[in-house]
Amino acid sequence: MKLPDGPKTSPLLQLIQWSNDTLGYMESSTESYGDIFSARLGSNSNLTVYVSNPQAIQQILIGESKQFDNTGNQLFQPILGKYSLATLTGENHRRHRQLIMPSFHGGRLKAYGNLICDITDQVFSKLTPGKIFLARSAMQDISEQVILKAVFGVNKGERLQKLNQLIGSMLEYAKYPFASSLFFLPFLRKDLGRWSPWGYVCHLVRQIDELLYTEIQECRQNYNPESTDILTLLMSSRDENGEPMTDEELRDELLTLIVGGKDGIASAMAWSLYWVHSLPHIREKLIQELDTLGFSPDPVSIVRLPYLNAVYKEILRISPVEIQAEPRIVKSPVELLGYELPIGTILIPSIYLVHQRQDLYPEPQQFKPERFLEKQFSYYEYLPYGGGDRRCPGSAFAEFTMKLALATVLSHYQLKLANNKPVRPILSGLNLVPGDGVKMVFLGTRASNNSAKSSLIAEST
């Protein structure tokens, strides 16, 4: 049986290399072995194969349920729970996806448009002119408020602040290499009290659960079917048998939405400020396009702007929210790119590597929004939110938030990068985040649309 080649180092050493320099590990493996390579990471005995060939990815996604099973992201089940859409497989995954998708329908998104713009204004209006700030911190503040208010409603207070702090602490802790290894090496998961590595995670999860279940109970007691918050919409959803979600199912899906959106959306928005302010001609073109809508434009009109859409797509190409799609597992022997893959092989479509292909995206490390004005890419060539049945259900919400936040900042405020040093991407969970948080200087408000050109000239001098 001909299997894909790959690194020859031990599984433990490969896991260490992957954890410490994920992109370097992926790039060097692709350079050495091509569009498909095998890897063994940590204690996982199954053959793991990374794929960056669009035709092979198409075969994988089209072959779902026939040749490949969805494995679900079992690494994060201890936190997200067994009823999370991210961890479910098979019929249970299909049922939950049907229950969740109506909450992110295009019509529902309109209700959040003004909320996103208002929160962005609130965060940036508090910045001090002439002072350095971290774009990622500001964008985290925006994404946190948007997500929590969209999920639970706008009239919430201390409980959501506490929930936000706890989830933030968990995400920060997961950034440390040893903490992330706890998810890959199950034998390290020993709850020896809150001061032990895994015990600390369990301590945070217990506190998060207490707050989430309290919110769920209050929503049930004060249920209003006219409410537009996501918790109420999920509570109103019924499957094909007329059954609603249980409290545990609601808990797992709510935590998945918050964790998945909080860090990923914030990082993508921080990357948007970095790239746009690194390239003044792109920023100026965006501002000119935004100015055509006049004063206080409708949020839906903003998100439909063609150049803003091209910039948004290029941001997620060069700095994808997640570096890989959900794994699939081979359930009957299959041939892929000339290799024979046995039952149990884990297949991982690499979003990052596909987006860096020279044949698809000439000069892939250069930021060029025009790519998406000149060509339409297939779902297998451009897949920032994954693909197939595992495509992120909140992708439309993320797109809406990113576009409106960027448009609001550019229309109302003037910023510049604090220095000209390139920002190095690092991995947080499976999200590609800017290594230094993107240091920027807040220059003040934009006086009016008509002064855009003079403001840009004054800033550059």
Buried (B, 14 or more C-beta within 10 A) or exposed (E): EEBBBBBEEEBBEBBBBBBEBBBEBBBBBBEEBEBBBBBBBBEBEBBBBBBBBBEBBBBBBEBBEEBBBBBBBBBBBBBBBBBBBBBBBEEBBBBBBEBBBEBBEEEBBBEBBEBBBBBBBEBBEEBEEEEEBBBBBBBBBBBBBBBBBBBBBEEBEEBBEBBBEBBBBBBEBBBEEEBBBBBBBEEBBEEEEEEEBBBBBBBBBEBBBBBBBEBBEEBEEEEEEEBBBBBBBBBBBEEEEEEEBEEBBBBBBBBBBBBBBBBBBBBBBBBBBBBBBBBEEBBBBBBEBBBEBEEEBEBEEBBEBEBBBBBBBBBBBBBBBBBBBBBBBBBEEBEBBEBEBEEEBBBBBBBBBBBBBEEBBEEBEEBBBEBBEEEEBEEBBBBBBBBBBBBBBBBBBBBBBBBBBBBBBBBBBBBBBBEEEEBEBBBBBBBBBBEBBBBBBBBBBBEEBEEBEEBBEEBEE
